[in-house]
Amino acid sequence: MPNRRILFLMPSQAVTGVFPALRDAGFELGIAENLKGAAVFIRKSGPDVIFARPTLPGFRVEDLLSVGSDDPHFPPVIVVTDHGTPEEAERLLNLGARDYWLEPLDCGRILTVARETKKSVPVPPQSTLGGHKPTFPEGVGPRIVGRHPSIARVLALAKQVAPSKATVLIMGESGTGKEMFARYLHAMSKRARGPFVAVNCAALPENLLESELFGHEKGAFTGAIARKLGKFELASGGTLLLDEISEMDLPLQAKLLRVLQEGEVDRVGGSETISVDVRVLATTNRNLEDWVKEGKFRQDLYFRLNVIPLRLPALHERGDDVLELAAFFINMYVREYSLPPMSLAPSAVSWLRDYTFPGNVRELQNLMERAVLLANGRPIEPCHFLLENAEWPLFAGDEETSVQHESPQDAMDTPPPSSSSIPSDTSSQNPLEAFHGPVIPLHEMERIMIIKGLEVTSGNRTQAAEMLGISVRTLRNKLNEYRSMGHPID
């Protein structure tokens, strides 16, 4: 999964306390103290979430919220202030702010929000209030790729029940496309022009999840400085997706059951009952029947959710759909990275047909993104997949050899061979043309791949490290090592 990106539009001293921990957690961070700097980061990096002060010299957060209200692709904005007021909080929340926090910043809270926030590509973008603005005309859903009978049957059932208000339980292994099917059901329903709101039930502890689902009143608990609408209210007139429903704690399951039965919610700390009109979809990668037998999931809630069951097949059960999906993702990333058209070599086709894909469609998508970047316009060979514990041809030329790849980190830790084993003609060879040259030592190949990764990502070390399967720290150490050896590294 691509790195999450966070933009802090506030003085740098306000961020110093959380910056190291967020960076070590793998987030790409940007700090801007004016609107110009923020615009540059937004344009180049596309942050997943923005934390902004209400005012800075030459900046008002209202201007940022105004842009977000007109652009469905704009990231959610959380306002952070060192001296807030309830009146300001309510006003900014009404203008579209996702939330309103008081300083100091809390790293754990930021991590929870950032990890919950979804990328706007390739799924419909999220509005600043957590609902998805529909991007499909009514009756036309997102494309479900695949022709195998196992997926065709599920798709036919989904199309048949989509217009109803029936609760649907979508089951399947991780990475099979459960959320995509949920979006399909919403887009094909009569609620397509209403909001689509998704909540990951595993991402938040019980007390926070309750507030997230049902909302809270001002003063309901410490830090509740303003009324907050819950996801049920935000999804009213549309669809609410409860992702990973099996991870919800039992006490909260009882409250959820009441909402599903009565169509009413009670905000935390509130005395007023609010009616909501929501179609509920739920996903799980567990066998909920076994979960019920073990006492970890309420039987009555299971029956209430399982009105229409959709079981998604694993990718290895879908035959040649893997090739159709691979072609779809290749074309998608070719367009995204502005690369020339490319296709799968016969050896890559055979590899894809033989591989079992434990991570299902999500793993295939990540694999194709990596392969597109590494192939860079050439036919995609198995060597561009760089999977752990898999054999692939190291060089795609007339002379091929295979190596057992243990992991990218193991390759980084491999000591270089003696200089006597280095072919004499490699020193003058252009590293970026090495795939067409003779066999060269592994440590030299390592350097070539790092240079190639930096070239493809325009020098972005975070993206290059992710593509290569190593940490940013390892990449930095390797670049320092190459410089000390006299290799020109920009």
C-alpha positions in Angstrom: 0.0 0.0 0.0 1.3 3.5 -0.9 2.6 5.6 2.0 0.1 7.8 3.7 0.8 11.5 3.5 0.0 14.2 6.1 0.3 17.9 5.7 0.6 20.2 8.7 -0.4 23.8 7.9 0.9 25.3 11.1 4.1 26.5 12.8 6.8 23.9 12.8 7.3 24.1 16.6 3.7 22.8 17.0 4.6 19.6 15.1 8.1 18.8 16.5 6.7 16.6 19.3 4.9 14.2 17.0 7.1 14.5 13.8 9.7 11.7 14.6 7.1 9.1 15.6 5.0 9.7 12.6 8.0 9.6 10.3 9.1 6.3 11.8 5.6 4.9 11.4 6.1 5.3 7.6 4.2 8.5 6.9 5.4 11.1 4.4 5.0 14.4 6.2 4.9 18.0 5.1 4.9 21.2 7.1 3.9 24.5 5.6 3.6 27.9 7.4 1.8 29.6 4.6 -0.7 28.9 1.9 1.9 28.9 -0.9 3.9 26.2 0.7 0.8 24.2 1.4 -0.3 24.5 -2.2 3.0 23.1 -3.4 2.7 20.0 -1.1 -0.9 19.4 -2.0 -0.1 19.6 -5.8 2.9 17.4 -5.7 2.2 14.9 -2.9 -1.6 14.7 -2.6 -1.9 14.4 1.2 -4.5 12.1 2.7 -5.4 14.5 5.5 -4.5 18.1 6.4 -4.1 19.4 9.9 -4.4 23.2 9.9 -4.4 26.1 12.3 -7.5 28.4 12.0 -5.3 31.3 11.1 -1.7 32.0 10.0 -0.2 35.1 8.4 -2.0 35.6 5.1 -4.2 32.4 5.7 -7.6 31.5 7.0 -8.7 27.9 7.2 -12.1 29.0 5.9 -10.4 29.5 2.5 -9.1 25.9 2.6 -12.5 24.5 3.5 -14.1 26.5 0.7 -11.8 24.8 -1.8 -12.6 21.4 -0.3 -16.4 22.0 -0.6 -16.0 22.5 -4.3 -13.5 19.7 -5.0 -14.6 16.1 -4.0 -11.0 15.0 -4.4 -9.7 17.4 -1.7 -8.4 15.8 1.4 -10.2 16.1 4.8 -9.2 19.0 7.0 -8.8 18.8 10.7 -8.5 22.2 12.5 -6.0 22.3 15.3 -5.8 25.3 17.6 -4.1 26.3 20.8 -7.0 28.3 22.2 -10.3 27.2 20.7 -13.9 28.2 21.5 -17.1 26.1 21.1 -18.5 28.8 18.8 -15.5 28.6 16.4 -15.6 24.8 16.5 -19.2 24.7 15.5 -18.8 27.2 12.8 -15.8 25.4 11.2 -17.4 22.0 11.5 -20.5 23.4 9.7 -18.1 24.7 6.9 -16.8 21.2 6.3 -13.9 20.6 8.7 -13.6 16.9 9.5 -12.9 17.6 13.2 -11.7 20.3 15.6 -8.8 19.5 18.0 -7.1 21.4 20.8 -3.3 21.3 21.0 -1.0 19.7 21.9 -1.1 17.2 19.0 -1.5 13.6 20.0 0.5 11.1 17.9 -1.8 8.1 18.6 -4.9 10.1 17.6 -3.2 11.3 14.4 -2.2 7.8 13.5 -5.8 6.6 14.0 -7.2 9.3 11.7 -4.5 9.0 9.0 -4.8 5.2 8.8 -8.6 5.4 8.6 -8.5 7.9 5.8 -8.9 6.2 2.4 -7.1 7.1 -0.8 -9.3 8.9 -3.4 -7.9 6.8 -6.2 -9.2 4.4 -7.5 -12.2 4.6 -5.2 -14.7 7.5 -5.1 -13.3 10.5 -3.2 -14.3 11.2 0.4 -16.0 14.4 1.3 -14.8 16.5 4.2 -17.5 15.1 6.5 -16.6 11.5 5.8 -19.3 10.8 3.2 -18.4 9.8 -0.3 -19.9 12.0 -3.0 -21.2 9.7 -5.7 -19.2 9.7 -8.9 -21.4 7.3 -10.9 -24.8 8.1 -12.5 -27.7 6.3 -10.8 -27.8 2.6 -12.0 -24.2 2.6 -13.3 -21.7 1.2 -10.8 -17.9 0.9 -10.5 -16.5 -1.7 -12.9 -16.1 -5.2 -11.4 -13.4 -6.8 -13.5 -13.6 -10.6 -14.2 -15.6 -13.1 -16.1 -15.2 -16.4 -14.2 -18.5 -18.0 -13.1 -17.6 -17.7 -9.4 -17.4 -13.9 -9.6 -20.2 -13.6 -12.2 -22.7 -15.3 -9.8 -21.8 -12.9 -7.0 -22.1 -9.9 -9.4 -25.5 -11.1 -10.6 -26.8 -11.4 -7.1 -25.4 -8.0 -6.1 -27.1 -6.4 -9.1 -30.4 -8.1 -8.2 -30.5 -6.9 -4.6 -28.8 -3.5 -5.1 -32.1 -1.5 -5.5 -33.5 -2.8 -2.2 -32.8 -1.5 1.3 -31.9 -5.0 2.5 -28.8 -5.3 4.7 -26.0 -7.2 2.9 -23.2 -9.1 4.6 -20.2 -9.3 2.2 -17.8 -12.1 3.2 -14.4 -13.0 1.8 -10.7 -13.2 2.4 -8.7 -10.1 2.8 -8.1 -8.4 -0.5 -10.9 -10.0 -2.4 -12.7 -6.6 -3.1 -15.3 -6.5 -0.4 -15.4 -2.7 -0.2 -15.5 -2.4 -4.0 -18.7 -4.6 -4.0 -20.1 -2.4 -1.3 -19.6 0.6 -3.5 -21.1 -1.2 -6.4 -24.2 -2.0 -4.3 -24.5 1.7 -3.4 -24.0 3.0 -6.9 -26.6 0.6 -8.3 -29.1 1.4 -5.7 -31.8 4.2 -5.5 -29.5 5.8 -3.0 -26.6 6.4 -5.4 -26.9 10.1 -5.2 -26.8 10.0 -1.4 -23.7 9.7 0.7 -21.5 6.6 1.0 -19.8 6.5 4.4 -17.4 3.8 5.4 -16.2 3.0 9.0 -13.5 0.5 9.8 -14.7 -1.2 13.0 -11.2 -2.5 13.7 -9.5 0.9 13.6 -10.9 2.4 16.8 -11.4 1.3 20.4 -14.9 0.8 21.6 -15.4 4.2 23.2 -14.2 6.1 20.1 -16.0 3.9 17.7 -19.3 4.5 19.5 -18.8 8.3 19.2 -17.7 7.8 15.5 -20.9 5.8 14.7 -23.5 7.6 16.8 -21.9 11.1 17.4 -21.7 12.9 20.6 -23.0 16.1 22.3 -20.9 18.9 23.6 -19.4 18.0 27.0 -20.2 14.3 26.7 -16.6 13.5 27.6 -13.3 15.3 28.0 -12.4 17.0 24.8 -15.9 17.0 23.4 -16.0 20.8 23.0 -18.7 20.7 20.3 -21.5 18.5 19.0 -20.3 15.9 16.5 -22.6 14.1 14.1 -22.0 10.4 13.9 -21.6 8.3 10.7 -25.2 7.1 10.9 -26.4 10.7 10.7 -23.9 11.6 8.0 -25.0 8.6 5.9 -28.7 9.3 6.2 -30.3 9.0 2.8 -27.4 6.9 1.6 -25.3 3.9 2.6 -23.2 3.1 5.6 -20.5 0.4 5.3 -19.4 -1.3 8.5 -16.0 -2.7 7.5 -14.6 -5.6 9.5 -17.8 -5.8 11.6 -16.5 -8.9 13.4 -14.0 -6.8 15.3 -16.7 -4.7 17.0 -16.9 -5.3 20.8 -20.0 -7.1 22.2 -21.4 -4.1 24.1 -21.4 -2.0 21.0 -22.9 -4.8 19.0 -26.0 -4.5 21.2 -26.3 -0.8 20.5 -25.8 -1.3 16.8 -28.6 -4.0 16.8 -31.0 -1.4 18.3 -30.2 1.1 15.6 -30.7 -1.4 12.8 -34.0 -2.5 14.3 -35.4 0.9 15.2 -33.7 3.2 12.7 -32.8 5.6 15.5 -29.6 6.7 17.2 -28.7 8.3 20.5 -25.7 10.5 20.5 -23.2 9.9 23.3 -24.2 12.2 26.2 -27.4 13.2 24.5 -31.0 12.9 25.5 -32.6 13.3 22.1 -33.3 10.3 19.8 -32.5 11.0 16.1 -34.2 9.1 13.3 -31.9 8.0 10.4 -32.6 6.5 7.0 -29.6 4.4 6.3 -28.9 1.2 4.3 -26.3 -0.8 6.1 -23.7 -3.0 4.4 -21.1 -5.0 6.4 -17.9 -6.8 5.5 -15.9 -9.5 7.3 -13.0 -11.8 6.5 -14.0 -14.2 9.3 -16.6 -17.0 9.5 -19.2 -15.3 11.6 -21.1 -18.5 12.2 -18.0 -19.8 14.1 -17.6 -16.4 15.7 -21.2 -16.7 17.1 -20.5 -20.2 18.4 -17.5 -19.0 20.2 -19.5 -16.2 21.8 -17.6 -13.4 20.1 -20.4 -12.1 18.0 -24.1 -11.7 18.8 -26.3 -14.2 17.1 -29.2 -11.8 16.7 -27.0 -9.2 15.1 -25.6 -11.8 12.8 -29.1 -12.7 11.6 -29.9 -9.0 11.2 -26.9 -8.4 9.1 -27.0 -11.6 7.1 -30.2 -10.8 5.2 -28.4 -11.0 1.9 -25.1 -12.9 2.1 -22.4 -12.3 -0.6 -19.4 -14.6 -0.5 -16.5 -13.3 -2.7 -14.2 -16.0 -4.1 -10.5 -15.9 -3.6 -8.4 -14.9 -6.6 -6.9 -18.3 -7.0 -10.5 -19.6 -7.5 -11.1 -17.3 -10.5 -9.0 -18.9 -13.2 -7.8 -16.5 -15.9 -9.5 -13.5 -14.2 -6.0 -12.9 -12.8 -4.8 -12.0 -16.3 -7.7 -9.7 -17.0 -7.2 -8.0 -13.6 -3.5 -7.7 -14.3 -4.1 -6.0 -17.6 -6.6 -3.6 -16.0 -4.1 -2.6 -13.3 -1.2 -2.3 -15.8 -3.3 0.1 -17.9 -4.3 2.0 -14.7 -0.8 2.6 -13.5 0.6 3.3 -17.0 -1.8 6.2 -17.1 -1.2 7.3 -13.5 2.6 7.4 -14.0 2.5 8.6 -17.6 4.5 5.7 -18.9 4.4 4.1 -22.4 2.0 1.2 -22.9 3.3 -2.2 -21.7 2.2 -5.8 -21.6 3.0 -9.1 -19.9 5.7 -11.3 -21.3 4.7 -15.0 -21.8 6.9 -15.9 -18.8 5.0 -13.4 -16.6 1.7 -14.8 -17.8 2.8 -18.3 -16.8 4.0 -17.0 -13.4 0.7 -15.3 -12.7 -1.3 -18.4 -13.6 0.7 -20.5 -11.2 0.9 -18.2 -8.2 -1.8 -18.6 -5.5 -2.0 -15.0 -4.4 -2.7 -15.3 -0.7 -3.3 -11.5 -0.6 -5.9 -11.8 -3.5 -6.7 -8.9 -5.7 -5.1 -6.3 -3.4 -1.8 -8.2 -3.7 -2.1 -8.4 -7.5 -2.7 -4.7 -7.7 0.4 -3.9 -5.6 2.3 -6.4 -7.7 1.3 -4.7 -11.0 2.1 -1.2 -9.7 5.6 -2.4 -8.8 6.1 -4.2 -12.1 4.9 -1.2 -14.1 7.4 1.0 -12.4 10.3 -1.4 -12.7 9.6 -2.5 -16.3 9.3 1.2 -17.3 8.0 0.6 -20.8 9.5 -2.8 -21.5 7.5 -6.1 -21.4 6.8 -7.1 -17.8 8.9 -10.1 -16.9 8.7 -12.1 -13.6 11.9 -10.4 -12.4 9.9 -7.2 -12.1 7.6 -8.7 -9.5 10.3 -9.0 -6.7 8.2 -11.2 -4.5 9.6 -12.9 -1.4 10.6 -16.6 -1.7 10.0 -16.6 -5.5 12.4 -17.5 -8.2 12.5 -15.1 -11.2 14.9 -14.5 -14.1 17.4 -11.9 -12.9 18.1 -10.5 -16.4 15.7 -10.4 -19.3 18.1 -10.9 -22.2 19.5 -13.7 -24.3 21.5 -15.1 -21.4 19.2 -15.6 -18.4 19.9 -16.8 -14.9 17.7 -17.3 -11.8 18.3 -16.6 -8.2 16.4 -17.5 -5.0 15.2 -14.1 -3.6 14.6 -14.3 0.1 13.6 -10.7 0.7 14.6 -7.2 -0.3 16.2 -6.7 3.1 18.2 -9.9 2.8 19.5 -8.7 -0.5 20.5 -5.4 1.0 22.5 -7.2 3.7 24.4 -9.5 1.2 28.1 -8.7 1.4 29.6 -7.7 -1.9 31.7 -10.3 -3.7 35.4 -9.9 -4.3 36.5 -7.5 -7.0 37.9 -10.4 -9.0 34.4 -11.6 -9.7 33.2 -8.3 -11.3 33.2 -8.5 -15.1 35.6 -5.9 -16.5 33.0 -4.4 -18.8 30.5 -3.4 -16.1 32.3 -0.4 -14.8 31.6 1.6 -18.0 28.1 0.2 -18.5 25.1 2.5 -18.1 23.3 1.1 -15.0 19.9 1.8 -16.4 20.7 -0.4 -19.4 21.9 -3.3 -17.2 18.9 -5.4 -17.9 20.1 -5.9 -21.4 23.7 -6.5 -20.5 25.7 -9.5 -19.2 25.3 -11.1 -15.8 26.7 -8.9 -13.1 27.2 -9.4 -9.3 24.2 -9.1 -7.0 25.5 -6.1 -5.1 25.9 -4.2 -8.4 22.4 -5.2 -9.4 21.2 -3.9 -6.0 22.8 -0.5 -6.8 21.2 -0.5 -10.3 17.7 -1.2 -8.9 18.1 1.6 -6.3 19.2 4.0 -9.0 16.3 2.9 -11.2 13.8 3.3 -8.3 15.0 6.8 -7.7 14.8 7.6 -11.4 11.2 6.3 -11.7 10.1 8.2 -8.6 11.9 11.4 -9.6 14.2 11.2 -6.6 11.4 10.6 -4.1 13.2 8.4 -1.5 10.0 7.4 0.3 8.3 6.2 -2.8 11.5 4.5 -4.1 12.1 2.7 -0.8 8.5 1.4 -0.8 8.8 0.3 -4.4 12.0 -1.6 -3.6 10.6 -3.2 -0.5 13.1 -1.6 1.9 12.9 1.1 4.6 13.8 4.7 3.9 16.7 4.3 6.5 18.1 1.4 4.6 17.9 3.3 1.3 19.7 6.3 2.9 22.5 4.1 4.2 22.9 2.5 0.8 23.2 5.8 -0.9 25.8 7.0 1.6 27.7 3.7 1.0 27.7 4.3 -2.8 28.9 7.8 -2.4 31.8 6.7 -0.2 32.7 4.2 -3.0 32.9 7.0 -5.5 29.6 6.3 -7.3 27.9 9.5 -8.4 24.6 9.7 -6.5 22.4 12.8 -6.8 
